[in-house]
Amino acid sequence: MPSSFLALTSFKDKYSTSPSSFQVSSGREVMENSVSLQESSLAPSNGTLGNSSLSPSIVTDHMCASALPHVQHSHNPAFISQSSRDLASLLPLDASFSQSTASLIHTQGNKDVSWSLDRLQMFLDLPENTPAPNQLVESSTSVLASEDHNKKTNWQEWADDLINVVDPDWSKILDNTNVLNPRVELPKPSGDISKQQPQFHQNQLVPHGEFSSHAYPSSTAPPTKPRMRWTPELHEAFLEAVNQLGGSERATPKGILKLMNVEGLTIYHVKSHLQKYRTARYMPETSEGTSEKRITSIEEMKSIDLKTSIGITEALRLQVEVQKQLHEQLEIQRNLQLRIEEQGRYLQMMFEKQKKVEDEKGGAPSSASDDLLAPLPGSKHPPCNNGKSDSEALEQDHSRTGIGPGNAGTNEDKSSSGVSTKQKMPETESTVHDESGFSVSKRARTEK
Amino acid sequence: MLFHILITFFSNKTHFSFNLPLKKKKKLKFGKRLKQQIEETFPTWRDQFLCYKELKKLIKLISSALPMAAEPTKYGKAKAEFVYMLNNEINKFNVFFMEQEEDFIIGHKELQQRIKTVMDKWSSNGSRTEYNDEMAEIRNDIVDFHGEMVLLENYSNINFTGLAKILKKYDKRTGGLLRLPFIQKVLKQPFFTTDLVSKLVKECENIIDEVLFPIEEDKEETKEQKGAIMVATEPVKGIFRNTVVALLTMEEIRRVSSTKDHFSLPPLNLPHSHLIHSFQLNSPIPIL
């Protein structure tokens, strides 16, 4: 049931274009091994839709984990030339690991992270933690043996993929504003891999594009799984096509794809979506169709005497109430977070501007900073040593601006008390010289 | 009669099952809270959360081994590795989130379809009981569906919070300036752009309010008992329990902290918070 994904083509692109990256072409083979092993090993997973998401994440983490040692192996000359004598001592270790990492199979992201931790430990020449990797190797060699035959065919297909890959249209990708538009941006022709689906994701590539052009020296792009993001509109088009073709059982992916006629949509997207759709339809007891989630089914509730004492409807009502509350609070919190970050960014901009002015004038006259601070929107707040009112003002601002529809009740306490003026620049004076950013002042805050 | 016995049973339990009065409880660290949330969540979701602990370890490693000024190239590489790990995490969130989102889009449509079908079939001419039965099933499903979507929103948020905290830690311990630019990217990620799910949730609420339930206010006390019963009798890791956990966790995380700055969220102001707290009193498995 779970459809497995490949991160390969864009992932490879990323790595081939970043010369100083950890991950390099020689690392690809290892990753391909990992991926193919992953896919075969994922076959027996539960028939739950939730699980299908495990495969990409496993692959991702996995590729991360296994890529590094291999790369270090190939990058050795560079390391030595940088006179990292410490690293030179690690070379023999790397050589042996490069073979064994190919067989690594993790089932939890956490293990991969600690695996990377181990790698970094060695890199930093800290006390090595060799037992761990070896253990992992041993546990998975058996799987490796059985999956070996898959490797070669997959490589071939992936190589074919590489040839066919269309260059991502970066301008399109970087414009990732509209949620409602079909997020089908990257055409990704795939080979004859039936189980594997090249997925692309518009938004995913944006930050990576931006990351690699950023200050970071090495490639910051993880193995990307280009994934398509479905929207209700797209789904409606899908449904129309399906109905025209005689229903979910009779419609074929190819036919649906043709009828939908959406640019960039591939048959693999349609296939996986159709699969999900069929599952959702024919398990009408729950909309998801996953056994774990059929928890508060009526049958179970009926079987519990206690519950009938409060009535099913009332139980449901209570559940809805709690859920509604959580949703509301999450909305508020999210808005707050957005505002906070926005302010942070604004402050940073100001900080940089001010610094620029200072640099230009060659030693900061205070008038320069005043000039910058003066024309800011919002009323001026008297500079206070007590940071409390600043944070309160900021956050009350946040509370108010963060109020969306339906939040009226919950934030009244916050808005009514405390400072009412808008405060945009609470801390610039004190934090300007702090290299580590803005989180300097600790403030006391009265409990409400 | 049975009900009376239950009430006294529960209220007696109140006295003894509480270890600490809530008000004096110390604020636990985010890592612990996250861990709790992960333990409580659906089994299939467990691997999808932020590897907060590991990232913290990584920061410790980097900060202890590489003061930034001393060995800039090594630091640069360590930083890149850290960023790489973060990106991996983000990728994980994105993939999982979009997968769930797709399911929700499909499920939402299906629920609407089911309601329409049932209404067309039975409301005009059909037998009342069959209508009620089918509606009851739909009602149950839609409430759970709503709950799952909200829990996905919670998933998104808690992971974002974790990322923000980790980045803050990184900057603090290594003297780096990673947080601000990085978080800007995170804000745009699919897993954090939850507008669609939010919209679906609201639509669900509308359906629930208008079509499925007559609105009736329960007294607080009866709500308490009902909630307690629900938590106590619900199969483990149910949606209701998860939701309560999420609310309580959020409240805890946002309690006044020692490292407050203007990136910190203010304390949570939960309506009926005592009600929600009461739900955990009689749970066989302590929630928090």
Interface residues (C-beta under 8 A of the other chain):
Chain A: F5 F22 N46 T48 L49 G50 N51 S52 S53 L54 P56 S57 T60 D61 C64 L68 Q82 S84 T107 Q108 G109 N110 D112 V113 S114 S116 L117 L120 Q121 F123 L124 D125 L126 N176 V179 H201 N203 Q204 V206 P207 H208 E210 F211 H214 Y216 P217 S218 S219 T220 A221 P222 P223 T224 K225 R227 M228 R229 W230 T231 P232 H235 E236 L239 H273 K276 Y277 A280 R281 P284 E285 T286 S287 E288 T290 E292 K293 I295 T296 S297 I298 E300 I304 L306 K307 S309 I310 I312 T313 E314 A315 L316 R317 L318 Q319 V320 V322 Q323 K324 Q325 L326 H327 Q329 L330 E331 Q333 R334 L336 Q337 L338 I340 E341 Q343 G344 R345 Q348 D390 S391 L394 E395 H398 S399 G409 T410 N411 D413 K414 P426 E427 E435 S436 G437 F438 S439 V440 S441 K442 R443 R445 E447 K448
Chain B: L2 F3 L6 F42 P43 T44 W45 D47 Q48 C51 K53 E54 L55 K57 L58 L61 I62 A65 L66 T73 K74 G76 K77 A78 K79 A80 E81 V83 Y84 M85 N87 N88 E89 I90 N91 K92 N94 V95 F96 M98 E99 Q100 E101 E102 D103 I105 I106 G107 H108 K109 E110 L111 R114 A136 E137 R139 N140 D141 I142 V143 D144 F145 H146 G147 E148 V150 L151 E153 N154 N157 F160 T161 A164 K168 D171 K172 G175 G176 L177 R179 L180 P181 I183 Q184 K185 V186 L187 K188 Q189 P190 F192 T193 T194 D195 L196 S198 V201 E205 I208 F213 E216 D218 K223 Q225 K226 G227 I229 M230 A232 T233 E234 P235 K237 G238 I239 F240 T243 V244 A246 L247 M250 R254 V256 S258 T259 K260 D261 H262 F263 S264 L265 P266 P267 L268 N269 L270 P271 H272 I276
